[in-house]
Amino acid sequence: MSLSMGKQNREESQKQAITLTKAASKSGLISNRHLIFVTIALLSYLSITWDTFRAGHDCISVFANAEKISPHYVEPIEANNVVTSSFLVRLNANHEPESAHRIAKRNGYISLGPVGGAKNEYHFHHPGNRIRTKRSVSQIKKLKRDPDIRHAIQQTGFQREKRGYRPLPTLSVNDNGLKKGHETTNIKSGQMREPTDPYFKYQWPLKNVGQNGGIPNLDLNVEAAWAQGYTGKNVTTAIMDDGVDYMHLDLKDNYNAKASYDFSSNDQFPYPRYTDDWFNSHGTRCAGEVASKRDNGICGVGIAYDSKVAGIRMLDQPYMTDIIEANSMSHEPNLIDIYSASWGPTDNGKTVDGPRNATMHAIVRGVNDGRNGKGSIYVWASGDGGQDDDCNCDGYAASMWTISINSAINTGENAHYDESCSSTLASTFSNGAKDPHTGVATTDLYDRCTQTHSGTSAAAPEAAGVYALALEANPNLTWRDVQHLTVLTSKRNSLYDGKGRFKWNVNGVGLEYNHLFGYGVLDAGAMVSMAKDWKTVPSRYHCDAGAAKGVHPITTDEAQVLTIDTNACKGTSSEVNYIEHVQAIITLNSTRRGDLILHLTSPMGTRSMILNRRPFDDDNKNGFVRWPFMTTQTWGENPRGKWTLEVKFYNEHDPKDNPANNSKEEQKGFIKEWRLMIHGTSEAPYKNLIAKDSTSKLAIVKKAHGS
């Protein structure tokens, strides 16, 4: 049986299996329990047999050219990698797929297509290999001896986890709020009455009237955006997750099949694989937050209810690879506007991990070339490791090319699972304070609804929905424009740290920020209002602002303080006068990595905690190797002057750190490298914008900039 014939048969069988089982369930011919067994027998069997025939879980897509990115990602030993039968092969010159196939074939491989759209990087699969723990050195050497091959990287499998909690459903199979005989037509354009969807009353993140003890008006202010006529039309958000139930009655009309793909099984049908604990409901729940249809009598309403949603199934395989991630994040970059990710490295408080090289290049190409040059928008859940983790140890959430979103509950307090870090840009909402049924109301598998979606998993798609409204208001927004709009229109509202650790602070140009919530909760009404009149920000520059030389010791009792005095590349083509992102690229080792605390202070006095203590991180070997700690808290500041890095150990016998513990265990470490990278503009970013309100963030920053 050929690959194409096998794939064709599988696609047809899978479509028939889904259609038949759902139709039987709705007609009452089989019970919910029988539906489970039928689904397992058909869908799961088809997926497993195809994957076995396919002999691998890696995938096919496109991958574009990009400059080398620094710092290079270093694979952490703690990732527990396995070695796969897939190779990322870089050819000496550009080759069409047919030519790459011939090169692969003469070396005993199958070419599964270009990686991320590049014409010189391909995914080669060895049909004879199986999962192993050691690299195939002889095969790599053979590939490198080929005159057309420049480099070959054998793919390692590693772990990625969904963020948020997925309790078993408690609703009956037909409990989607749809009443018998109810019309499912949408409202007329411009009609601004409240949605009639039965679960809208539970959607407090969209309209908080004090449900279940929440604070009235502590919400995303989406009705103000809808009232201006913006509902997400002509915008597509891709949910990179475990699949999307695109046959769900509340999603099917807004599903963009052309922009969707299943990278776990290599086909066009990213339908979730059935599990008896509904583990693969995650992507469907996220999709409903963005694009559930309005006024159709089913579940609730999406934030951008006239937008499209695409499914990218890429989390449901035994392991993740760099190729799967890279292809997912570069899939159909001119059809997809926003990529929403509610997953990342393990949130166990001891992992330091991020995108590998191919994925990092894919993200950079996305922001450079996606959306026909305006830049793909990547929205990331900041993490669910709670107070014992730090999202600056997550290279996805801490990337300057992604928008990291944290969450709050309906009283304004941070959720107990929220991580804190200096790279978080803004926040949305997750679950309610007390009642588990005050989570995010959204779609669930097989036409069901749920009120228990939570975690920062729920927060990222809410942000994606708000950004879809902004892109409809102004389709010319670049990826950087969206970040600037986020900073300028997010609100402090009633957000606070329930443990009293992190207060609201003001940076050097008057912008209020919080270490948990970034610049505040997204305000959809304010964002679309500003987006309509937005002028694209000036060009962005990357300034290598200097480095601290030598090896510097860190001791138990005394902080190591290093400084870099910089002119921010003044007088060069990389001059930066107005900051967007700052990276402290650091290499260090210590007797216990989890006890390190790092602060970076800007010339204007903003003190960012770029690493907090992580009590479960016992590492004494790997440390940090050229790790880019990032802060957004100095946004808009002038970078010229002295930057200070303070590195210390959490001191258990210091009353400021832990007044209840008198332990005097000695710690030691060494800072081997600190390089300062400043990213921003040489021109004032808002000089062409008019501040209509003298008390607005825009007015405050323009005054500070003298523009």
C-alpha positions as CSV (number, residue, x, y, z in Angstrom):
1,M,0.0,0.0,0.0
2,S,1.5,3.4,-1.0
3,L,1.7,6.3,1.5
4,S,-0.7,8.4,-0.5
5,M,-3.2,5.6,-0.7
6,G,-2.9,4.8,3.0
7,K,-3.3,8.5,3.9
8,Q,-6.3,8.8,1.6
9,N,-8.0,5.7,3.1
10,R,-7.4,6.9,6.6
11,E,-8.8,10.4,5.9
12,E,-12.0,9.0,4.5
13,S,-12.4,6.4,7.3
14,Q,-11.7,9.0,9.9
15,K,-14.3,11.4,8.5
16,Q,-16.9,8.6,8.3
17,A,-16.1,7.4,11.8
18,I,-16.6,10.9,13.3
19,T,-19.8,11.5,11.3
20,L,-21.4,8.2,12.1
21,T,-20.7,8.2,15.8
22,K,-21.9,11.7,16.3
23,A,-25.0,11.1,14.3
24,A,-25.8,8.0,16.2
25,S,-25.4,9.8,19.5
26,K,-27.6,12.7,18.5
27,S,-30.4,10.4,17.2
28,G,-30.4,8.4,20.5
29,L,-29.4,5.2,18.8
30,I,-26.5,4.7,21.1
31,S,-25.9,5.8,24.7
32,N,-23.0,8.0,25.8
33,R,-21.1,5.0,27.2
34,H,-21.6,3.2,23.9
35,L,-20.4,6.3,22.0
36,I,-17.2,6.0,24.0
37,F,-16.5,2.5,22.9
38,V,-17.5,3.2,19.3
39,T,-15.2,6.2,19.2
40,I,-12.3,4.2,20.7
41,A,-12.8,1.4,18.3
42,L,-12.9,3.6,15.2
43,L,-11.0,6.8,15.8
44,S,-8.3,5.5,18.1
45,Y,-7.7,2.4,16.0
46,L,-7.4,4.4,12.8
47,S,-5.0,6.9,14.4
48,I,-2.8,4.1,15.9
49,T,-2.7,2.0,12.8
50,W,-1.9,4.9,10.6
51,D,0.9,6.1,12.9
52,T,2.3,2.6,13.0
53,F,2.2,2.5,9.2
54,R,3.7,5.9,9.0
55,A,6.5,4.9,11.4
56,G,6.8,8.2,13.1
57,H,5.0,11.2,14.6
58,D,7.0,14.0,12.9
59,C,5.4,16.1,10.3
60,I,5.4,18.1,7.1
61,S,5.1,21.8,6.6
62,V,7.0,24.9,5.5
63,F,10.1,26.7,7.0
64,A,11.5,30.0,5.7
65,N,15.0,31.5,5.6
66,A,16.2,33.4,8.6
67,E,19.4,34.9,10.0
68,K,21.2,32.9,12.7
69,I,19.7,33.7,16.1
70,S,21.8,34.4,19.1
71,P,21.9,33.2,21.8
72,H,21.7,29.6,20.4
73,Y,19.5,27.3,22.3
74,V,21.3,24.7,24.5
75,E,19.4,21.5,25.1
76,P,19.0,20.9,28.9
77,I,20.1,17.6,30.3
78,E,17.0,17.5,32.4
79,A,14.7,17.2,29.4
80,N,15.0,13.4,29.4
81,N,15.4,13.3,25.6
82,V,14.8,10.3,23.4
83,V,16.3,10.0,20.0
84,T,13.9,9.7,17.0
85,S,14.2,8.5,13.4
86,S,13.8,12.0,12.1
87,F,16.6,14.3,10.9
88,L,16.6,18.0,10.1
89,V,18.9,18.2,7.0
90,R,20.3,21.5,5.7
91,L,21.3,21.3,2.1
92,N,24.2,23.3,0.5
93,A,21.8,25.1,-1.9
94,N,18.1,25.6,-2.4
95,H,16.4,22.5,-3.7
96,E,12.8,21.8,-4.8
97,P,11.0,18.9,-3.0
98,E,11.6,16.5,-5.8
99,S,15.4,17.1,-5.7
100,A,15.4,16.8,-1.9
101,H,13.6,13.5,-2.3
102,R,16.3,12.1,-4.6
103,I,19.0,13.2,-2.1
104,A,17.1,11.5,0.7
105,K,16.5,8.3,-1.3
106,R,20.1,7.8,-2.2
107,N,21.0,7.9,1.5
108,G,18.3,5.5,2.5
109,Y,15.8,8.1,3.8
110,I,12.4,9.5,2.9
111,S,12.0,13.2,2.5
112,L,8.9,14.4,4.3
113,G,9.1,17.9,2.9
114,P,10.6,21.3,3.7
115,V,10.8,22.5,7.3
116,G,9.1,25.9,7.7
117,G,9.2,26.9,4.1
118,A,13.0,27.0,3.6
119,K,14.2,25.6,0.3
120,N,17.4,24.3,1.9
121,E,16.1,22.6,5.1
122,Y,14.2,19.3,4.9
123,H,12.8,16.7,7.2
124,F,14.4,13.3,6.4
125,H,12.9,10.2,8.0
126,H,14.8,6.9,8.3
127,P,12.2,4.1,7.9
128,G,14.4,1.5,9.7
129,N,15.0,3.4,12.9
130,R,13.1,3.1,16.2
131,I,13.0,5.3,19.3
132,R,16.4,5.0,21.1
133,T,18.4,6.8,23.7
134,K,21.6,7.3,21.7
135,R,22.2,9.2,18.5
136,S,22.8,7.3,15.3
137,V,26.4,8.6,14.8
138,S,27.0,6.5,11.7
139,Q,23.9,7.7,10.0
140,I,24.7,11.3,10.7
141,K,28.2,10.8,9.3
142,K,26.8,9.2,6.2
143,L,24.5,12.1,5.6
144,K,27.2,14.7,6.1
145,R,29.4,12.9,3.5
146,D,26.8,13.6,0.8
147,P,28.1,16.5,-1.3
148,D,24.7,18.1,-1.3
149,I,24.2,18.1,2.5
150,R,25.7,20.8,4.7
151,H,24.4,19.6,8.1
152,A,22.2,17.0,9.7
153,I,20.6,17.1,13.1
154,Q,18.9,14.0,14.5
155,Q,15.7,15.0,16.3
156,T,15.3,14.3,20.0
157,G,11.9,13.8,21.6
158,F,11.1,15.9,24.6
159,Q,8.2,16.7,26.9
160,R,5.6,19.5,26.5
161,E,2.6,19.9,28.7
162,K,-0.8,21.5,28.4
163,R,-1.5,24.3,30.9
164,G,-4.6,24.2,33.0
165,Y,-6.9,21.7,34.6
166,R,-9.3,19.4,32.8
167,P,-11.9,17.9,35.1
168,L,-14.2,15.2,33.8
169,P,-17.4,16.6,32.3
170,T,-20.5,16.5,34.5
171,L,-23.0,17.6,31.9
172,S,-25.1,15.1,29.9
173,V,-24.3,14.4,26.3
174,N,-27.0,16.7,24.9
175,D,-26.5,19.5,27.5
176,N,-25.2,22.2,25.3
177,G,-28.0,24.7,26.1
178,L,-29.7,24.1,22.8
179,K,-33.5,24.1,23.3
180,K,-35.7,22.0,21.1
181,G,-36.9,23.9,18.1
182,H,-34.5,26.8,18.7
183,E,-33.4,28.8,15.7
184,T,-29.6,28.9,15.2
185,T,-29.4,32.0,13.0
186,N,-27.0,34.8,14.0
187,I,-28.0,38.3,14.8
188,K,-28.1,41.0,12.1
189,S,-25.0,43.1,11.7
190,G,-24.9,46.1,14.0
191,Q,-27.6,44.9,16.4
192,M,-26.1,45.4,19.8
193,R,-28.3,43.6,22.2
194,E,-26.8,41.2,24.7
195,P,-26.0,37.7,23.3
196,T,-28.8,35.2,23.8
197,D,-26.5,32.2,24.1
198,P,-27.4,30.2,27.2
199,Y,-24.0,30.2,28.8
200,F,-23.3,33.9,28.3
201,K,-24.6,34.6,31.8
202,Y,-21.7,32.4,33.1
203,Q,-19.1,34.2,30.9
204,W,-17.9,36.7,33.5
205,P,-14.6,37.3,31.8
206,L,-16.7,38.9,29.0
207,K,-19.2,40.6,31.2
208,N,-18.7,40.6,35.0
209,V,-21.9,41.7,36.8
210,G,-20.7,40.2,40.1
211,Q,-21.6,36.5,39.3
212,N,-20.5,34.1,42.1
213,G,-18.9,36.8,44.2
214,G,-16.9,38.5,41.4
215,I,-16.2,42.2,41.2
216,P,-18.5,43.9,38.7
217,N,-16.8,45.3,35.6
218,L,-13.7,43.3,36.2
219,D,-13.7,41.9,32.7
220,L,-12.3,42.2,29.2
221,N,-14.7,45.0,28.2
222,V,-15.6,43.1,25.0
223,E,-19.1,44.7,24.7
224,A,-17.4,48.1,24.2
225,A,-15.6,46.6,21.2
226,W,-18.7,44.9,19.8
227,A,-20.6,48.2,20.2
228,Q,-18.0,49.7,17.8
229,G,-18.9,47.0,15.3
230,Y,-15.8,44.8,15.7
231,T,-16.4,41.0,16.0
232,G,-13.3,39.5,14.5
233,K,-14.3,39.3,10.8
234,N,-11.6,38.2,8.4
235,V,-9.2,37.2,11.2
236,T,-8.0,33.6,11.8
237,T,-6.6,32.3,15.1
238,A,-4.8,29.0,15.2
239,I,-5.2,26.9,18.3
240,M,-1.9,24.9,18.6
241,D,-3.0,22.1,20.9
242,D,-4.4,18.6,21.1
243,G,-6.9,19.2,18.3
244,V,-10.2,21.0,17.8
245,D,-13.7,19.4,17.6
246,Y,-14.5,21.2,14.4
247,M,-17.8,19.5,14.1
248,H,-19.1,21.1,17.3
249,L,-22.3,23.0,16.6
250,D,-20.8,26.1,18.2
251,L,-17.6,26.0,16.2
252,K,-18.3,24.4,12.8
253,D,-19.4,27.6,11.0
254,N,-16.3,29.5,12.2
255,Y,-13.8,26.7,11.4
256,N,-11.1,27.5,8.9
257,A,-10.2,24.1,7.4
258,K,-7.7,25.4,4.9
259,A,-5.6,26.8,7.7
260,S,-5.8,23.7,9.8
261,Y,-3.5,20.6,10.0
262,D,-2.9,17.6,12.2
263,F,0.9,17.3,12.8
264,S,0.4,14.5,15.3
265,S,-0.9,12.2,12.5
266,N,0.0,14.0,9.3
267,D,-3.3,14.8,7.8
268,Q,-5.8,17.6,7.3
269,F,-8.1,16.6,10.1
270,P,-7.0,17.9,13.6
271,Y,-9.8,16.1,15.4
272,P,-9.0,15.2,19.0
273,R,-8.2,11.6,19.8
274,Y,-10.6,10.1,22.3
275,T,-9.5,9.3,25.9
276,D,-11.8,8.2,28.7
277,D,-10.7,11.1,30.9
278,W,-11.3,13.7,28.2
279,F,-7.7,14.8,28.3
280,N,-7.9,15.9,24.7
281,S,-10.7,18.5,25.3
282,H,-8.1,21.2,25.8
283,G,-7.9,22.6,22.3
284,T,-11.6,22.6,21.8
285,R,-12.1,24.6,25.0
286,C,-9.6,27.1,23.9
287,A,-11.1,27.4,20.4
288,G,-14.6,28.2,21.9
289,E,-13.2,31.1,23.9
290,V,-12.1,32.8,20.7
291,A,-14.7,32.0,18.1
292,S,-17.9,30.4,19.4
293,K,-20.8,31.5,17.3
294,R,-23.2,34.1,18.7
295,D,-26.9,33.7,19.3
296,N,-27.2,30.2,18.1
297,G,-28.6,28.8,21.3
298,I,-25.5,26.7,22.1
299,C,-23.0,27.2,24.9
300,G,-21.6,30.7,25.1
301,V,-20.2,33.3,22.7
302,G,-16.6,33.8,21.5
303,I,-14.8,37.0,22.2
304,A,-14.3,37.4,18.4
305,Y,-17.5,35.5,17.4
306,D,-17.2,36.3,13.7
307,S,-13.6,35.4,13.4
308,K,-12.3,32.0,12.2
309,V,-10.5,29.4,14.2
310,A,-8.0,26.9,12.9
311,G,-6.9,23.7,14.6
312,I,-3.2,22.7,14.7
313,R,-3.0,19.3,16.4
314,M,0.6,19.0,17.6
315,L,0.5,18.0,21.3
316,D,-0.9,14.5,21.1
317,Q,2.0,12.2,20.4
318,P,4.4,10.3,22.7
319,Y,7.0,13.1,22.5
320,M,7.5,16.5,21.0
321,T,10.3,17.3,18.4
322,D,11.8,20.5,17.2
323,I,10.4,19.8,13.7
324,I,6.8,19.4,15.0
325,E,7.0,22.7,16.9
326,A,8.7,24.6,14.0
327,N,6.2,23.4,11.4
328,S,3.2,24.1,13.7
329,M,4.4,27.7,14.3
330,S,5.0,28.4,10.6
331,H,1.9,26.7,9.2
332,E,0.1,28.8,6.7
333,P,1.6,32.1,7.9
334,N,-0.4,34.2,5.4
335,L,-3.7,32.6,6.3
336,I,-3.3,32.5,10.1
337,D,-3.0,35.8,11.9
338,I,-2.7,34.7,15.5
339,Y,-1.1,31.5,17.0
340,S,-2.4,30.7,20.5
341,A,-0.4,28.4,22.7
342,S,-1.6,27.1,26.0
343,W,1.3,24.8,26.7
344,G,5.0,24.7,27.3
345,P,7.8,23.0,29.3
346,T,6.9,21.2,32.4
347,D,5.7,23.6,35.2
348,N,7.4,21.6,38.0
349,G,9.6,24.5,39.3
350,K,12.9,22.9,38.3
351,T,12.8,22.9,34.5
352,V,14.7,25.4,32.3
353,D,13.7,24.9,28.7
354,G,12.6,26.6,25.6
355,P,12.4,26.4,21.8
356,R,15.1,24.5,20.0
357,N,16.8,26.1,17.0
358,A,14.4,25.2,14.2
359,T,11.4,26.4,16.3
360,M,13.2,29.6,17.3
361,H,14.0,30.3,13.6
362,A,10.3,29.6,12.7
363,I,9.1,32.1,15.3
364,V,11.5,34.8,14.0
365,R,10.5,34.1,10.5
366,G,6.9,34.4,11.6
367,V,7.3,37.8,13.1
368,N,9.4,39.0,10.1
369,D,7.4,37.5,7.2
370,G,4.1,36.2,8.5
371,R,0.8,38.0,7.6
372,N,2.4,39.1,4.4
373,G,5.2,40.9,6.2
374,K,3.2,42.4,9.1
375,G,4.3,39.6,11.4
376,S,2.5,36.6,12.9
377,I,1.2,37.2,16.5
378,Y,2.2,34.5,19.0
379,V,0.2,34.4,22.2
380,W,1.5,32.3,25.1
381,A,0.2,31.1,28.4
382,S,2.7,32.3,31.0
383,G,2.6,29.0,33.0
384,D,0.9,27.2,35.9
385,G,3.8,26.5,38.2
386,G,2.5,28.9,40.9
387,Q,4.7,30.7,43.3
388,D,7.4,28.0,43.2
389,D,8.2,28.6,39.5
390,D,9.3,31.5,37.4
391,C,8.1,32.0,33.8
392,N,11.5,33.5,32.8
393,C,12.7,29.9,32.9
394,D,10.3,29.1,30.1
395,G,11.9,30.2,26.8
396,Y,8.5,30.4,25.0
397,A,6.7,32.7,27.4
398,A,9.9,34.7,28.0
399,S,10.5,35.3,24.3
400,M,10.3,38.9,23.1
401,W,8.6,37.5,20.0
402,T,5.6,36.1,21.9
403,I,3.0,37.9,24.1
404,S,3.1,36.2,27.5
405,I,-0.3,36.3,29.2
406,N,-1.0,35.6,32.9
407,S,-4.4,35.3,34.6
408,A,-6.6,36.6,37.4
409,I,-9.7,35.2,39.1
410,N,-13.1,37.0,39.3
411,T,-12.1,38.9,42.5
412,G,-9.0,40.4,40.9
413,E,-6.6,38.2,42.8
414,N,-4.0,36.1,41.1
415,A,-4.8,32.4,40.7
416,H,-2.9,30.1,42.9
417,Y,-1.2,28.5,39.9
418,D,-0.1,31.8,38.3
419,E,3.7,32.1,37.8
420,S,5.3,35.5,38.0
421,C,8.1,37.0,35.9
422,S,9.4,40.2,34.4
423,S,8.5,39.1,30.8
424,T,4.7,38.9,31.3
425,L,3.1,41.6,29.2
426,A,-0.5,41.5,30.3
427,S,-3.3,39.4,31.9
428,T,-6.8,38.1,31.2
429,F,-8.9,35.7,33.3
430,S,-9.1,32.1,34.4
431,N,-11.3,30.5,37.0
432,G,-13.5,32.0,39.8
433,A,-12.5,32.4,43.4
434,K,-14.5,29.7,45.1
435,D,-16.9,27.8,43.0
436,P,-15.2,25.4,40.5
437,H,-18.1,26.1,38.1
438,T,-17.1,29.8,37.8
439,G,-14.3,28.8,35.5
440,V,-14.3,29.9,31.9
441,A,-17.5,28.8,30.1
442,T,-16.7,27.5,26.7
443,T,-17.2,24.6,24.2
444,D,-16.3,21.1,25.1
445,L,-16.0,17.9,23.1
446,Y,-19.0,16.3,21.2
447,D,-21.3,19.4,21.3
448,R,-21.0,19.8,25.0
449,C,-20.3,22.9,27.1
450,T,-18.2,23.4,30.2
451,Q,-17.9,25.9,33.0
452,T,-14.7,24.6,34.4
453,H,-12.0,25.5,31.9
454,S,-9.2,27.2,33.8
455,G,-5.5,27.8,34.2
456,T,-3.4,30.2,32.1
457,S,-4.5,27.8,29.3
458,A,-7.8,29.7,29.5
459,A,-6.1,33.1,29.6
460,A,-4.1,32.9,26.4
461,P,-7.1,32.3,24.0
462,E,-9.0,35.2,25.6
463,A,-6.1,37.4,24.7
464,A,-6.1,36.0,21.2
465,G,-9.8,36.8,20.9
466,V,-9.1,40.4,21.9
467,Y,-6.3,40.7,19.4
468,A,-8.6,39.4,16.7
469,L,-11.0,42.3,17.4
470,A,-8.0,44.7,17.1
471,L,-6.9,43.2,13.8
472,E,-10.3,43.7,12.4
473,A,-10.3,47.3,13.5
474,N,-6.9,47.8,11.8
475,P,-5.6,44.9,9.6
476,N,-2.3,46.8,9.1
477,L,-1.2,46.3,12.7
478,T,2.3,44.7,12.9
479,W,3.2,42.2,15.6
480,R,5.0,45.0,17.4
481,D,2.0,47.3,17.1
482,V,0.0,44.7,18.9
483,Q,2.5,44.6,21.8
484,H,2.5,48.5,22.0
485,L,-1.3,48.5,22.1
486,T,-1.2,45.9,24.8
487,V,1.0,48.1,27.0
488,L,-0.9,51.3,26.4
489,T,-4.5,50.0,26.8
490,S,-4.3,47.3,29.5
491,K,-5.7,48.4,32.8
492,R,-4.8,47.8,36.5
493,N,-8.5,47.6,37.3
494,S,-8.8,45.6,40.6
495,L,-5.9,43.2,40.1
496,Y,-3.8,42.4,43.1
497,D,-1.4,39.8,44.5
498,G,-3.3,37.8,47.2
499,K,-0.1,37.0,49.0
500,G,1.1,40.6,49.1
501,R,4.5,39.9,47.4
502,F,4.2,42.1,44.3
503,K,2.9,45.7,44.4
504,W,2.1,47.9,41.5
505,N,5.0,50.0,40.4
506,V,5.6,52.8,38.0
507,N,8.5,52.7,35.5
508,G,10.7,55.5,34.3
509,V,8.2,56.9,31.8
510,G,5.1,56.6,34.1
511,L,3.8,53.2,33.0
512,E,2.2,51.2,35.8
513,Y,3.2,47.5,35.9
514,N,3.0,44.5,38.2
515,H,5.4,41.5,38.4
516,L,2.4,39.1,38.2
517,F,0.0,40.9,35.8
518,G,2.4,42.8,33.5
519,Y,0.7,46.1,32.4
520,G,-2.7,44.9,33.6
521,V,-5.8,43.3,32.2
522,L,-6.6,43.6,28.5
523,D,-9.4,46.1,27.6
524,A,-10.9,45.1,24.3
525,G,-12.9,48.4,23.9
526,A,-9.9,50.6,24.6
527,M,-7.7,48.5,22.3
528,V,-9.9,48.6,19.2
529,S,-10.5,52.4,19.8
530,M,-6.8,53.0,19.8
531,A,-6.2,50.5,17.0
532,K,-8.5,52.4,14.6
533,D,-6.2,55.5,14.6
534,W,-2.9,53.7,15.1
535,K,0.2,54.7,13.2
536,T,2.8,51.9,12.8
537,V,5.7,52.3,15.2
538,P,9.1,53.2,13.9
539,S,11.7,50.6,12.9
540,R,13.1,48.4,15.6
541,Y,16.9,48.0,16.4
542,H,18.9,45.5,18.4
543,C,21.7,47.0,20.4
544,D,24.5,44.8,21.9
545,A,24.9,47.2,24.9
546,G,28.0,45.6,26.4
547,A,29.1,42.7,28.6
548,A,30.6,42.2,32.1
549,K,34.0,40.6,31.7
550,G,35.6,37.8,33.8
551,V,34.3,35.2,36.3
552,H,32.6,36.6,39.3
553,P,31.9,34.6,42.5
554,I,28.5,34.4,44.3
555,T,28.6,33.7,48.0
556,T,26.0,32.9,50.6
557,D,26.1,36.1,52.5
558,E,26.8,38.7,49.9
559,A,25.2,39.7,46.6
560,Q,27.4,40.0,43.5
561,V,26.7,43.3,41.9
562,L,27.8,43.9,38.3
563,T,27.3,47.0,36.1
564,I,27.3,47.9,32.5
565,D,27.5,51.6,31.5
566,T,26.1,51.9,27.9
567,N,25.4,54.6,25.4
568,A,22.9,52.2,23.8
569,C,24.8,52.1,20.5
570,K,24.4,55.9,20.0
571,G,25.6,57.1,16.7
572,T,25.4,53.7,15.1
573,S,22.8,52.0,12.9
574,S,21.7,50.1,16.0
575,E,21.0,53.1,18.2
576,V,18.1,52.6,20.7
577,N,16.6,55.5,22.5
578,Y,13.2,54.0,23.5
579,I,13.1,50.5,25.0
580,E,10.7,47.7,24.1
581,H,12.5,44.6,25.4
582,V,15.7,44.1,27.4
583,Q,17.5,40.8,27.6
584,A,20.2,39.9,30.2
585,I,22.0,36.9,28.6
586,I,23.6,35.1,31.5
587,T,25.9,32.1,32.0
588,L,26.3,30.9,35.6
589,N,26.6,27.9,37.8
590,S,25.9,27.4,41.5
591,T,25.5,24.8,44.2
592,R,21.8,25.1,44.0
593,R,20.2,26.9,41.0
594,G,16.8,27.2,42.7
595,D,18.1,29.5,45.4
596,L,19.3,32.1,43.0
597,I,17.6,35.5,42.8
598,L,18.5,38.0,40.0
599,H,17.5,41.7,39.7
600,L,18.2,44.0,36.8
601,T,18.0,47.8,37.4
602,S,17.7,50.2,34.5
603,P,19.4,53.7,34.3
604,M,15.9,55.2,35.0
605,G,15.6,53.2,38.3
606,T,13.2,50.4,37.3
607,R,14.2,47.2,39.2
608,S,13.1,44.0,37.5
609,M,13.3,40.7,39.2
610,I,14.4,38.6,36.3
611,L,14.6,35.4,38.3
612,N,12.9,34.5,41.6
613,R,13.7,31.6,43.9
614,R,12.4,28.2,42.8
615,P,12.5,25.9,45.8
616,F,12.2,22.6,43.9
617,D,15.2,23.3,41.6
618,D,18.1,21.3,43.0
619,D,20.3,21.6,40.0
620,N,24.0,22.0,40.8
621,K,25.5,21.1,37.4
622,N,23.8,22.7,34.4
623,G,23.1,26.2,35.7
624,F,22.2,28.7,33.0
625,V,24.0,28.7,29.7
626,R,23.6,32.0,27.7
627,W,20.0,32.1,29.0
628,P,18.1,35.2,27.8
629,F,16.3,36.6,30.9
630,M,13.9,39.1,29.5
631,T,12.0,42.1,31.0
632,T,9.2,44.2,29.5
633,Q,9.0,46.4,32.7
634,T,11.3,49.1,31.3
635,W,9.0,49.7,28.2
636,G,9.5,53.2,26.8
637,E,12.5,54.1,28.9
638,N,15.7,55.7,27.7
639,P,18.4,52.9,28.0
640,R,21.4,55.2,28.1
641,G,23.4,55.0,31.4
642,K,24.3,52.4,34.0
643,W,22.5,49.0,34.2
644,T,23.0,47.0,37.4
645,L,22.7,43.2,37.8
646,E,22.4,41.9,41.3
647,V,22.8,38.2,41.9
648,K,22.3,36.6,45.3
649,F,21.3,33.4,47.0
650,Y,18.0,33.1,48.8
651,N,19.3,33.4,52.4
652,E,17.2,31.2,54.7
653,H,18.7,32.9,57.8
654,D,18.1,36.4,56.5
655,P,14.9,37.8,58.1
656,K,14.1,39.6,54.8
657,D,14.1,36.2,52.9
658,N,12.8,33.8,55.5
659,P,12.4,35.0,59.1
660,A,11.3,31.6,60.3
661,N,14.3,29.6,59.3
662,N,17.8,29.9,60.8
663,S,19.6,27.4,58.5
664,K,23.1,28.5,57.6
665,E,23.9,26.1,54.7
666,E,26.7,27.5,52.6
667,Q,26.1,28.3,48.9
668,K,28.5,29.3,46.2
669,G,28.5,30.0,42.5
670,F,30.1,31.9,39.6
671,I,28.8,34.3,37.0
672,K,30.7,33.5,33.8
673,E,28.9,35.8,31.4
674,W,26.5,38.7,31.4
675,R,25.7,40.4,28.1
676,L,23.1,43.2,27.8
677,M,20.8,43.3,24.7
678,I,18.5,46.3,24.3
679,H,15.7,46.2,21.7
680,G,13.6,49.2,20.7
681,T,13.4,52.3,18.5
682,S,15.6,55.3,17.9
683,E,12.6,57.5,17.2
684,A,9.8,58.2,19.7
685,P,7.3,55.5,19.0
686,Y,4.1,57.5,19.5
687,K,5.1,60.9,18.0
688,N,2.4,60.5,15.3
689,L,-0.4,59.6,17.7
690,I,-2.8,62.0,19.2
691,A,-3.6,61.5,22.9
692,K,-7.3,62.3,23.3
693,D,-7.2,61.9,27.1
694,S,-4.6,63.8,29.1
695,T,-4.7,61.1,31.8
696,S,-4.2,58.2,29.4
697,K,-1.1,56.0,29.3
698,L,-0.4,57.4,25.8
699,A,-0.5,61.0,27.1
700,I,1.8,60.1,30.0
701,V,4.4,58.4,27.8
702,K,4.3,61.0,25.1
703,K,5.0,63.7,27.8
704,A,7.9,61.6,29.1
705,H,9.3,61.3,25.6
706,G,8.8,64.9,24.8
707,S,6.7,64.0,21.7
